[in-house]
Amino acid sequence: MSDLFWLSDAQMARLEPYFPKSHGKPRVDDRRVLSGIIFINRNGLRWRDAPKEYGPHKTL
């Protein structure tokens, strides 16, 4: 799938205040995870059908 969806810097800046603070464990890449969730919802795919660029489907 060549038409991957990625959130822009402006979109991430608007969402950043809503992210939880990290407590001990390092956080995964929020942009990658949110972009993957949006991609799955827009295309009506199953979680396990997420492209590998978004990371493991269990993280989404």
Secondary structure, DSSP 8 states (H G I E B T S, - for coil): --------HHHHHHHGGGS----SS----HHHHHHHHHHHHHHT--GGGS-GGG--TTT-
